[in-house]
């Protein structure tokens, strides 16, 4: 009996099928993050200046759930900075070089780039942005008025994408991992995305927000919207987020 695509994926990404990696060949490693050459950049409040009320981890963990309905209240730029820091914040750059971040990643490769669809953020014009993790800043991708509806359409027309205060979209730069782990990397980016999104759920709860992970989207459409080629740079996960009323 022939194997399904999923079964074949699991089989062919086993370690016994891996050969000599580009790292083993001593080829240059890819850049730690994408730059923002020629793009407008927005400063964010520094992580150590963001005032968040003390919270108990057990309480935050127990309160975590998926929220699809949000109030019309915007989030602050400081709250957005807090959420970005706790999902992809760079604590230091090592001599390898590699980044040590607020989330784990296989081999510290950190292949994910974070896009932000900002619908209601105080002090931030609505539009699509990309988080510059090394600089803790935002790069403007587009401020087109139709971008929110387009991304909602890309996500199977799920309305909470457009009614959120922000929607996070995580894209993979696969060679950042393939350089070391070859085809095994396609497993690891999914694990990495899970780590990041869970941190977003917990950080959102800490600042009075709700979050909903999104795995349903048209890959080709959303990659096109973000200007990604869908081969070595592609969307892997998303999550909407906003202020919530009493449950």
C-alpha positions in Angstrom: 0.0 0.0 0.0 1.4 3.4 -0.9 2.0 5.9 1.8 -0.1 9.1 2.1 1.7 12.5 1.7 1.7 12.9 5.4 3.2 9.5 6.1 5.8 10.1 3.4 6.7 13.4 5.0 7.3 11.8 8.4 9.3 9.0 6.8 11.6 11.1 4.6 12.3 13.6 7.3 13.9 11.0 9.5 17.5 11.4 10.4 18.7 8.4 8.4 17.7 10.2 5.2 19.7 13.3 5.9 23.1 13.8 4.2 25.8 16.4 4.5 24.3 19.8 5.4 25.5 23.2 4.2 26.8 23.8 7.7 29.0 20.6 7.4 30.2 21.9 4.1 31.3 25.1 5.9 29.1 27.2 3.6 28.2 30.6 5.1 25.2 30.6 7.3 22.2 32.7 6.3 21.5 36.1 8.0 19.9 36.0 11.4 17.0 38.2 10.3 15.7 40.0 7.3 16.7 43.6 7.0 14.4 46.6 6.3 16.4 48.4 3.6 14.4 51.2 2.1 11.4 50.7 4.4 10.0 53.2 6.8 10.8 52.0 10.4 8.7 52.7 13.5 10.3 52.7 17.0 8.8 50.5 19.7 9.0 51.0 23.5 11.9 49.1 24.9 11.1 45.8 26.6 12.4 46.9 30.0 10.3 50.0 30.0 6.9 48.3 29.4 4.8 48.5 32.5 2.7 45.3 32.9 0.8 44.5 36.1 2.3 41.6 38.0 0.5 38.3 37.2 0.5 34.8 38.5 1.7 32.2 36.0 -0.8 29.6 37.2 -3.7 32.0 36.9 -2.5 33.1 33.4 -2.1 29.5 32.3 -5.6 28.5 33.6 -7.2 31.5 32.0 -5.7 30.8 28.6 -8.2 30.0 25.9 -9.0 31.0 22.3 -10.9 34.2 21.9 -12.6 35.2 18.6 -14.6 38.2 19.8 -12.9 41.4 20.8 -14.1 44.8 22.0 -13.5 47.9 19.9 -10.8 49.1 22.4 -7.4 49.4 20.8 -4.2 48.1 22.3 -1.4 50.4 23.1 1.9 50.5 21.3 3.6 49.4 24.5 1.3 46.4 24.7 2.1 45.5 21.1 5.8 45.8 21.9 5.4 43.6 25.0 3.6 40.9 22.8 6.3 41.1 20.1 9.1 40.9 22.7 7.6 37.8 24.4 7.1 36.0 21.0 10.4 36.8 19.2 12.4 39.2 21.4 16.2 38.9 21.0 17.9 38.8 24.4 21.4 38.6 23.0 23.4 37.7 19.9 26.1 35.1 20.5 29.5 34.7 18.9 28.4 31.8 16.6 26.5 34.1 15.6 23.1 33.1 16.8 20.2 34.8 18.6 19.0 33.9 22.1 15.3 34.8 22.2 12.3 34.6 24.5 11.2 31.4 22.7 13.0 28.2 21.9 14.0 27.2 18.4 15.7 24.1 17.1 19.5 24.8 17.1 18.7 28.5 17.9 18.1 28.9 14.1 15.0 31.0 14.7 13.6 30.8 11.1 10.4 32.8 11.8 9.7 36.4 10.8 6.7 38.1 12.4 4.2 40.2 10.4 1.6 42.4 12.1 -1.7 43.4 10.7 -2.5 46.4 12.8 -6.2 47.3 12.9 -6.4 49.2 16.2 -3.1 50.1 17.8 -2.8 53.5 19.5 -0.1 55.6 17.9 0.2 53.2 14.9 -1.4 53.8 11.5 -3.5 50.8 10.4 -1.6 48.6 8.0 0.8 45.7 7.6 4.1 45.7 9.4 7.0 43.4 10.0 8.8 43.0 13.3 12.6 43.7 13.2 13.6 41.4 16.1 17.2 42.4 16.2 16.4 46.1 16.5 13.0 45.7 18.3 11.3 48.0 15.7 8.6 47.7 13.1 9.1 48.1 9.4 6.2 49.3 7.3 5.1 46.8 4.6 2.0 48.5 3.4 -0.5 51.1 4.7 -3.0 50.3 1.9 -6.6 50.7 3.2 -7.7 47.3 1.8 -4.9 45.2 3.4 -7.1 44.1 6.4 -9.9 42.8 4.2 -7.4 41.1 1.9 -5.7 39.2 4.7 -9.1 38.3 6.2 -10.1 36.9 2.8 -6.7 35.0 2.7 -7.6 33.5 6.0 -10.8 31.8 4.8 -12.8 34.9 5.5 -12.7 34.4 9.2 -14.1 37.7 10.5 -12.0 37.9 13.7 -8.9 38.6 11.5 -10.4 41.9 10.6 -12.1 42.7 13.9 -8.9 42.0 15.9 -6.8 44.8 17.3 -3.8 43.0 15.7 -3.3 39.8 13.8 0.1 38.1 14.0 1.4 36.2 10.9 4.5 34.1 11.1 6.5 33.3 8.0 9.4 30.9 7.7 12.7 31.6 6.1 13.3 27.9 5.6 17.0 28.0 4.6 17.8 29.5 8.0 17.1 26.0 9.4 17.9 23.9 6.3 21.5 25.2 6.4 21.9 22.9 9.4 19.0 20.4 9.5 18.1 19.9 5.8 14.7 18.3 5.3 14.2 17.8 9.0 13.8 21.6 9.2 10.2 21.3 7.9 9.3 19.5 11.1 11.1 22.0 13.2 9.5 25.2 11.8 6.1 23.8 12.8 7.4 23.1 16.4 8.9 26.6 16.5 5.7 28.2 15.4 3.9 26.4 18.2 6.3 27.7 20.8 5.8 31.3 19.5 2.0 31.1 19.4 1.7 29.7 22.9 3.9 32.5 24.2 1.5 34.9 22.5 -1.5 33.3 24.2 0.1 33.7 27.6 1.4 37.2 27.1 -2.0 38.3 25.7 -3.7 37.0 28.8 -1.3 39.0 31.0 -2.3 42.3 29.3 -6.0 41.7 29.3 -6.2 40.4 25.7 -7.6 37.3 24.0 -5.9 35.4 21.2 -7.0 32.8 18.7 -4.5 30.7 16.7 -5.2 30.5 12.9 -4.1 27.6 10.8 -6.8 28.0 8.1 -5.5 30.2 5.3 -4.9 30.0 1.5 -1.2 29.5 1.4 -0.7 30.9 -2.1 -2.9 33.9 -1.5 -1.4 35.0 1.8 2.1 34.4 0.6 1.4 36.7 -2.4 -0.2 39.3 -0.1 3.0 39.4 2.0 5.3 39.3 -1.0 6.7 35.9 -0.2 7.6 33.4 -2.9 6.0 30.4 -1.1 9.0 28.2 -1.6 11.8 29.2 0.7 9.8 32.0 2.4 6.2 31.1 3.3 3.5 31.6 6.0 3.2 28.9 8.6 0.8 30.2 11.2 -1.2 33.2 12.3 -3.2 34.5 15.4 -5.7 37.2 16.0 -5.6 39.2 19.2 -7.6 42.0 20.9 -9.1 43.3 24.1 -11.8 41.2 25.6 -14.9 41.8 27.7 -16.0 39.8 30.7 -16.5 36.1 29.7 
